[in-house]
């Protein structure tokens, strides 16, 4: 199973051209959904307007070399290692899902475009494809069942689903159905293999076609926001004023609670 390119068997009844066109359509849906999301939520407009405001309040000029170093450090730390997550478990789950997904997508593209009909596919690619899918499932299911903020803080059941969950659920479903498709294909179960292939295709359509309604586009915004934050820290335009000492204590979701009374 782990050493077999599942797309080779698929090419016996779906042409490689059709598979490649499907991938290109998914890319187009991602780009289109992200652009629509930016237009609707005006994220790009806010980002550039905020950048201009920060430049006006800057207290020092940051040389180009320092800017490059800050951007590189941000990508290596905030993005590559998910430093924004303080909790160790949440950070690990996110890293598993992020790198698993990248490996899964990249190897899928390589096998579909370079080895769609070749049984001589280098073993590295199918092995990484399966490992990437497993990493995505591990990180995704760990997050869904144990780490979601609303489950712990608000006592909501694990099966409570809102539109914002579309990205995570579709991502995990894609990896899960891909693994099941590969497994049943490897043991020669044509019926179950066809079923999970259909679900694998459907979950991909939901994942990439639902970009506008899910949090998919956020992964493109976060690196830019993190870079802007650190550049603002460097030029002094970011406000670091401490909170007033007499500020009422806040709990939970911004709910002010009175101090205990003695009776």
C-alpha positions in Angstrom: 0.0 0.0 0.0 2.6 2.6 1.1 4.9 1.9 -1.9 2.2 2.0 -4.6 1.2 5.1 -6.6 -2.6 5.0 -6.4 -3.0 7.2 -9.4 -1.5 4.6 -11.7 -4.4 2.2 -11.1 -6.8 5.1 -11.5 -5.4 5.9 -14.9 -6.8 2.6 -16.3 -10.3 4.2 -16.4 -9.6 7.9 -15.9 -7.2 9.5 -18.4 -4.1 11.3 -17.0 -5.2 14.4 -18.8 -8.5 14.4 -16.9 -6.7 14.0 -13.6 -4.3 16.9 -14.4 -7.2 19.1 -15.5 -9.0 18.3 -12.2 -5.9 19.5 -10.3 -5.7 22.7 -12.3 -9.4 23.3 -11.7 -8.8 22.9 -7.9 -6.0 25.5 -8.1 -8.3 27.9 -10.0 -11.0 27.4 -7.4 -8.5 28.2 -4.6 -7.3 31.4 -6.4 -10.9 32.5 -7.2 -12.2 31.8 -3.7 -9.3 33.7 -2.1 -9.8 36.7 -4.4 -13.5 36.7 -3.6 -12.8 36.5 0.1 -10.3 39.4 -0.2 -12.9 41.5 -2.1 -15.8 40.7 0.3 -13.8 41.1 3.6 -11.6 43.8 2.2 -8.5 42.2 3.8 -6.0 43.5 1.3 -7.4 47.0 1.6 -7.2 46.9 5.4 -3.7 45.5 5.2 -2.3 48.3 3.0 -4.2 51.0 4.8 -2.9 49.8 8.2 0.6 49.6 6.7 0.4 53.2 5.7 -0.8 54.3 9.2 2.0 52.4 10.8 4.6 54.0 8.6 3.4 57.5 9.6 3.9 56.7 13.3 7.3 55.0 12.9 10.1 56.3 15.1 13.0 54.9 13.2 14.0 53.9 9.6 14.6 50.2 9.2 17.3 49.5 6.6 16.5 47.1 3.7 18.9 44.5 5.0 17.2 44.5 8.4 13.8 44.2 6.8 15.0 41.2 4.8 16.3 39.6 8.0 13.0 40.3 9.9 11.0 38.7 7.0 13.3 35.7 6.9 13.1 35.3 10.7 9.3 35.6 10.7 8.9 33.0 8.0 11.4 30.6 9.8 9.8 31.1 13.2 6.2 32.3 13.1 5.3 30.5 9.9 7.5 27.4 9.7 7.2 26.5 13.4 3.8 28.0 14.2 5.2 30.1 17.0 1.9 32.0 17.3 0.5 29.0 19.2 1.6 29.1 22.8 0.2 25.7 23.8 2.5 22.8 23.0 -0.3 20.4 22.0 -2.1 22.9 19.8 1.2 23.8 18.1 2.2 20.2 17.5 -1.3 19.4 16.1 -1.1 22.4 13.8 2.4 21.5 12.6 1.4 17.9 11.9 -1.6 19.1 9.8 0.3 21.8 8.0 3.3 19.8 7.0 1.3 16.7 6.4 -1.0 18.6 4.0 2.0 20.2 2.2 3.6 16.8 1.7 0.3 15.2 0.6 -0.5 17.9 -2.0 3.0 18.2 -3.4 3.4 14.4 -3.9 -0.1 14.2 -5.4 0.9 16.8 -8.0 4.2 15.1 -8.7 2.6 11.7 -9.2 -0.3 13.0 -11.3 1.8 15.1 -13.6 5.0 13.0 -13.8 4.0 9.4 -13.1 0.3 9.0 -13.8 0.7 5.8 -15.7 4.1 4.6 -14.7 4.4 1.6 -12.4 8.1 2.7 -12.0 7.2 5.6 -9.8 10.1 6.3 -7.4 9.0 4.7 -4.1 9.7 8.0 -2.3 6.7 9.7 -3.7 3.9 7.2 -2.7 5.6 6.7 0.7 5.6 10.4 1.4 2.0 10.7 0.0 0.7 8.2 2.6 2.8 9.7 5.4 1.6 13.2 4.6 -2.1 11.9 4.6 -1.5 10.2 8.0 0.1 13.3 9.5 -2.8 15.4 8.3 -5.3 13.0 9.9 -3.4 12.8 13.2 -3.1 16.6 13.5 -6.7 17.2 12.3 -8.4 14.6 14.5 -6.3 15.6 17.5 -7.4 19.2 17.0 -11.1 18.3 16.3 -11.7 16.0 19.3 -9.4 17.4 21.9 -8.1 20.9 21.3 -10.8 23.1 19.8 -11.2 26.2 22.0 -15.0 26.3 21.9 -15.3 22.7 23.1 -13.2 23.4 26.2 -14.3 26.9 27.1 -17.9 26.8 26.2 -18.7 23.2 26.7 -20.0 22.6 23.2 -20.1 18.9 21.9 -17.3 17.7 19.6 -19.9 17.2 16.8 -21.0 20.9 16.8 -20.2 22.1 13.2 -20.2 25.7 11.9 -19.2 27.1 8.6 -15.7 28.0 9.9 -15.0 24.3 10.5 -15.4 23.5 6.8 -11.7 23.8 6.0 -10.5 21.5 8.8 -13.3 18.9 8.2 -12.8 18.9 4.4 -9.0 18.7 4.8 -9.2 15.7 7.2 -11.9 14.0 5.1 -9.7 14.3 2.0 -6.7 12.7 3.6 -8.9 10.0 5.3 -10.7 9.0 2.1 -7.4 9.1 0.2 -5.9 6.6 2.6 -9.0 4.3 2.5 -9.1 4.5 -1.3 -5.4 3.5 -1.4 -5.9 0.7 1.1 -8.9 -1.0 -0.6 -7.2 -0.6 -3.9 -4.1 -2.4 -2.7 -6.2 -5.4 -1.4 -8.2 -5.6 -4.6 -11.6 -4.5 -3.2 -13.1 -2.9 -6.3 -16.4 -1.8 -4.7 -14.9 -0.1 -1.6 -12.1 1.3 -3.6 -14.5 3.0 -6.0 -16.6 4.3 -3.1 -13.7 5.9 -1.3 -12.3 7.3 -4.6 -15.7 9.0 -5.1 -15.6 10.4 -1.6 -11.9 11.4 -2.1 -12.9 13.4 -5.2 -16.0 14.9 -3.5 -14.0 16.0 -0.4 -11.4 17.7 -2.7 -14.2 19.6 -4.5 -15.6 20.7 -1.1 -12.2 21.7 0.2 -11.0 23.7 -2.8 -14.5 24.8 -3.9 -15.4 26.0 -0.4 -12.4 28.4 0.0 -14.7 31.5 0.0 -16.8 30.1 2.9 -14.1 28.4 4.9 -10.9 29.5 6.7 -8.7 28.2 3.8 -7.7 31.8 2.7 -6.5 32.6 6.2 -3.3 30.6 5.7 -2.4 33.2 3.0 -3.1 36.2 5.2 -1.3 35.1 8.4 2.3 35.3 7.0 1.7 38.8 5.8 0.1 39.9 9.1 3.0 38.4 11.0 5.6 40.1 8.8 3.8 43.5 9.2 3.7 43.0 13.0 7.4 42.4 13.3 8.3 45.2 10.9 6.2 47.6 13.0 8.0 46.4 16.1 11.3 47.2 14.5 10.4 50.7 13.4 8.6 51.6 16.6 5.2 52.1 15.1 3.6 49.3 17.1 2.1 50.5 20.4 3.5 48.7 23.4 1.9 50.8 26.2 1.1 48.7 29.3 -2.4 48.3 30.5 -3.5 50.6 33.3 -2.9 49.2 36.7 -6.4 49.8 37.8 -8.0 48.1 34.8 -10.8 45.7 35.9 -9.8 42.1 35.7 -11.3 40.3 32.7 -12.2 36.6 32.5 -13.2 34.3 29.6 -14.6 36.1 26.6 -14.2 39.6 27.9 -16.8 39.2 30.7 -16.1 41.4 33.7 -16.7 39.7 37.0 -16.9 41.4 40.3 -14.5 40.5 43.1 -15.8 38.2 45.9 -17.7 40.0 48.6 -17.4 39.3 52.3 -20.6 39.1 54.2 
